């Protein structure tokens, strides 16, 4: 069964509209370094959702910044404004230091929970602002009434945008899980996937998980996105839908929920 992320996101949007009615007006700033048509399109989608729920948006584009120092200065200047949230769009153009630039965003305005301080605060239970992709995964599992008790859970990938935040969420929830990263041998990777009851994938390798690599009835949340032949595709071969009990499509699965979860962190 394919999970309709857009349908779940619409329900969450309606809840967010209500929450914002009882909140002070919110402003978010999306920051783009370099020129990237796909990134700009993604920001337009985020902007439409934000405006739909009543959040003010500003988009700042810096197409000529070439050094990390310049990017840091730009984010520092934006941080002095009265934005409630600042989102630096990833990936950054070549040569820019992701971590140094993300760490300039003030923790209270880091609604993506990507800066070092915000991540550590979340991991230690000091803040309730969950990384958006991790929250999206949580919402999908809840909407499908998937229990985590006693399940063999595998997080495929340990990247900044998917694997790491999902790993942090499960650690905070004290949910046992295994992580597949670049150090995992091919043999171990295949064994872990085949034995898993729940797979959350964020490897960014198009259709790398095939039907013969998973067991019948597995729950698959595909949060990996890549471009293939001009189309957005996930880590999981669509044919896996015939084997899985629940599976999220790409696009239309994790993505819409991630956007709503990002905006909810403003509240």
C-alpha positions as CSV (number, residue, x, y, z in Angstrom):
1,X,0.0,0.0,0.0
2,X,1.4,3.4,-1.0
3,X,1.2,6.1,1.7
4,X,-0.3,9.4,0.5
5,X,2.0,11.9,2.1
6,X,0.0,14.8,0.6
7,X,-3.2,13.7,2.4
8,X,-1.4,13.4,5.8
9,X,0.3,16.8,5.2
10,X,-3.1,18.4,4.4
11,X,-4.4,17.3,7.8
12,X,-1.3,18.6,9.6
13,X,-1.6,21.9,7.6
14,X,-5.1,22.4,9.0
15,X,-3.9,21.8,12.5
16,X,-1.0,24.3,12.0
17,X,-3.5,26.9,10.7
18,X,-5.4,26.6,14.0
19,X,-2.2,26.8,16.1
20,X,-1.1,29.9,14.3
21,X,-4.4,31.6,15.0
22,X,-3.4,31.5,18.7
23,X,0.2,32.5,18.0
24,X,2.0,35.8,17.2
25,X,2.6,36.3,13.5
26,X,5.5,34.3,12.2
27,X,8.2,35.1,9.6
28,X,10.6,32.7,7.9
29,X,13.6,33.4,5.7
30,X,14.8,30.9,3.1
31,X,18.4,31.5,2.1
32,X,19.8,30.4,-1.3
33,X,23.5,30.5,-2.1
34,X,24.5,30.0,-5.8
35,X,22.2,29.4,-8.7
36,X,20.2,26.1,-8.7
37,X,16.9,25.9,-10.6
38,X,15.8,22.8,-8.7
39,X,16.5,24.4,-5.3
40,X,14.6,27.5,-6.2
41,X,11.6,25.4,-7.3
42,X,11.7,23.6,-4.0
43,X,11.7,26.9,-2.1
44,X,8.7,28.0,-4.2
45,X,6.9,24.9,-2.9
46,X,7.8,25.7,0.7
47,X,6.7,29.3,0.2
48,X,3.3,28.3,-1.1
49,X,2.7,26.0,1.9
50,X,3.9,28.7,4.3
51,X,1.7,31.3,2.9
52,X,-1.2,28.9,2.8
53,X,-1.0,28.4,6.6
54,X,-0.4,32.1,7.3
55,X,3.3,32.4,7.7
56,X,5.2,35.3,6.1
57,X,8.1,34.3,3.8
58,X,11.2,36.1,2.5
59,X,13.6,34.5,0.1
60,X,17.2,35.8,0.0
61,X,19.3,34.7,-2.9
62,X,23.1,35.2,-2.9
63,X,24.3,34.1,-6.4
64,X,27.8,35.6,-6.3
65,X,29.1,34.4,-2.9
66,X,32.2,32.3,-3.4
67,X,33.7,31.8,0.1
68,X,32.5,30.4,3.4
69,X,33.5,33.7,5.1
70,X,31.2,35.7,2.8
71,X,28.3,33.2,3.3
72,X,28.8,33.4,7.1
73,X,28.6,37.2,7.0
74,X,25.4,37.1,5.0
75,X,23.7,34.7,7.4
76,X,24.9,36.8,10.4
77,X,23.3,39.9,8.9
78,X,20.0,38.0,8.3
79,X,20.1,36.7,11.9
80,X,19.9,40.2,13.2
81,X,16.5,40.7,11.6
82,X,13.2,39.7,13.3
83,X,12.7,36.4,11.5
84,X,11.3,33.6,13.6
85,X,13.1,31.0,11.5
86,X,16.1,31.0,9.1
87,X,16.6,28.1,6.7
88,X,19.8,27.8,4.7
89,X,19.0,25.7,1.6
90,X,21.2,22.6,1.0
91,X,23.2,21.5,-0.8
92,X,25.5,24.5,-0.8
93,X,27.5,25.3,-3.9
94,X,31.0,23.9,-4.2
95,X,33.6,25.0,-1.7
96,X,31.3,26.4,1.0
97,X,31.5,24.7,4.4
98,X,28.1,23.4,5.3
99,X,28.7,23.0,9.0
100,X,30.3,26.4,9.6
101,X,27.5,28.2,7.7
102,X,24.7,26.2,9.4
103,X,26.2,26.9,12.8
104,X,25.8,30.7,12.3
105,X,22.0,30.4,12.3
106,X,20.9,31.2,15.9
107,X,19.6,28.0,17.6
108,X,16.3,29.6,18.4
109,X,15.8,30.3,14.7
110,X,17.2,27.0,13.5
111,X,13.9,25.4,12.5
112,X,15.7,22.8,10.4
113,X,17.6,21.7,13.5
114,X,20.8,21.4,11.4
115,X,23.2,23.5,13.4
116,X,25.4,21.8,16.0
117,X,23.8,23.5,19.0
118,X,20.3,22.7,17.9
119,X,21.1,19.1,17.1
120,X,22.8,18.6,20.4
121,X,19.9,20.2,22.3
122,X,17.4,18.0,20.5
123,X,19.5,14.8,21.2
124,X,19.7,15.7,24.9
125,X,16.0,16.3,25.2
126,X,16.4,20.1,25.9
127,X,14.2,21.2,23.0
128,X,11.0,19.6,21.5
129,X,11.7,21.0,18.0
130,X,12.2,17.8,16.0
131,X,14.2,17.7,12.8
132,X,11.6,18.0,10.0
133,X,12.4,14.8,8.1
134,X,12.5,12.8,11.4
135,X,9.1,14.3,12.3
136,X,7.8,13.4,8.9
137,X,8.9,9.8,9.4
138,X,7.2,9.8,12.8
139,X,3.9,11.1,11.4
140,X,3.9,8.4,8.7
141,X,4.5,5.6,11.1
142,X,1.7,7.0,13.4
143,X,-0.8,7.5,10.5
144,X,-0.2,3.9,9.4
145,X,-0.6,2.6,13.0
146,X,2.9,1.0,12.8
147,X,4.1,-0.1,16.3
148,X,7.9,0.1,16.9
149,X,7.9,-2.3,19.8
150,X,10.1,-5.3,19.1
151,X,10.6,-4.4,15.4
152,X,13.8,-4.7,13.5
153,X,14.4,-1.1,12.3
154,X,17.0,-0.1,9.7
155,X,18.0,3.4,8.8
156,X,19.8,3.3,5.5
157,X,22.2,6.2,5.2
158,X,23.6,8.6,7.8
159,X,23.5,11.9,5.9
160,X,22.9,15.3,7.4
161,X,19.3,15.6,6.0
162,X,17.8,12.2,6.6
163,X,19.8,9.4,8.3
164,X,21.4,11.5,11.1
165,X,18.1,13.2,12.2
166,X,16.1,10.0,12.1
167,X,18.9,8.2,14.1
168,X,18.8,11.1,16.7
169,X,15.0,10.7,16.9
170,X,15.1,7.0,17.5
171,X,17.9,7.4,20.1
172,X,15.8,10.0,21.9
173,X,12.8,7.7,21.8
174,X,15.0,4.9,23.0
175,X,14.0,2.8,20.0
176,X,16.6,0.2,19.0
177,X,17.7,0.4,15.4
178,X,20.6,-0.3,13.1
179,X,22.2,2.2,10.7
180,X,23.7,1.4,7.3
181,X,26.5,3.8,6.3
182,X,29.5,3.8,4.0
183,X,31.4,1.6,6.4
184,X,28.8,-1.2,6.3
185,X,29.9,-4.0,4.0
186,X,27.7,-5.0,1.1
187,X,27.0,-8.4,2.7
188,X,25.9,-6.9,6.0
189,X,23.8,-4.2,4.3
190,X,21.9,-6.9,2.3
191,X,21.4,-9.0,5.5
192,X,20.1,-6.0,7.5
193,X,17.7,-5.0,4.7
194,X,16.4,-8.5,4.2
195,X,15.7,-8.9,8.0
196,X,14.2,-5.5,8.6
197,X,10.6,-4.9,9.6
198,X,10.9,-1.2,9.0
199,X,13.3,0.6,6.6
200,X,13.9,4.3,6.5
201,X,16.1,5.1,3.5
202,X,18.0,8.3,2.9
203,X,20.9,7.2,0.8
204,X,20.2,9.3,-2.3
205,X,21.0,6.3,-4.6
206,X,18.2,5.9,-7.2
207,X,16.2,2.7,-6.9
208,X,19.0,1.0,-5.1
209,X,16.7,-1.1,-2.9
210,X,15.1,-3.9,-5.0
211,X,12.2,-6.2,-4.2
212,X,14.5,-9.2,-3.7
213,X,16.4,-7.3,-1.0
214,X,13.4,-7.0,1.4
215,X,11.0,-9.3,3.1
216,X,7.2,-9.6,2.6
217,X,5.2,-7.1,4.7
218,X,8.1,-4.7,5.5
219,X,7.3,-1.0,6.1
220,X,9.4,1.3,3.8
221,X,9.7,5.0,4.2
222,X,11.7,6.4,1.3
223,X,13.2,9.7,2.1
224,X,16.0,9.5,-0.4
225,X,15.7,11.8,-3.4
226,X,17.8,11.9,-6.6
227,X,17.3,13.1,-10.1
228,X,17.2,10.5,-12.8
229,X,16.4,11.3,-16.5
230,X,15.0,14.6,-15.4
231,X,12.7,13.1,-12.8
232,X,12.7,13.0,-9.0
233,X,13.1,9.4,-7.8
234,X,13.7,7.7,-4.5
235,X,16.1,5.1,-3.1
236,X,13.5,2.3,-3.4
237,X,12.4,0.6,-6.7
238,X,8.7,1.2,-7.1
239,X,8.3,-2.6,-7.6
240,X,9.0,-2.9,-3.8
241,X,5.4,-1.7,-3.3
242,X,4.2,-5.2,-4.2
243,X,6.2,-6.6,-1.3
244,X,5.9,-4.0,1.4
245,X,2.8,-3.6,3.6
246,X,3.3,0.2,3.5
247,X,5.6,2.3,1.3
248,X,6.0,6.0,0.7
249,X,6.3,7.1,-3.0
250,X,8.8,9.7,-4.3
251,X,7.6,12.3,-4.9
252,X,4.4,12.7,-2.7
253,X,5.5,10.8,0.3
254,X,8.0,12.2,2.9
255,X,8.5,15.5,1.1
256,X,5.1,17.2,1.8
257,X,5.2,16.2,5.5
258,X,8.8,17.5,5.9
259,X,7.7,20.9,4.7
260,X,4.8,21.1,7.2
261,X,7.0,19.8,10.0
262,X,9.6,22.5,9.2
263,X,7.0,25.2,9.4
264,X,5.5,23.7,12.6
265,X,8.9,24.2,14.3
266,X,8.2,28.0,14.0
267,X,5.3,27.4,16.6
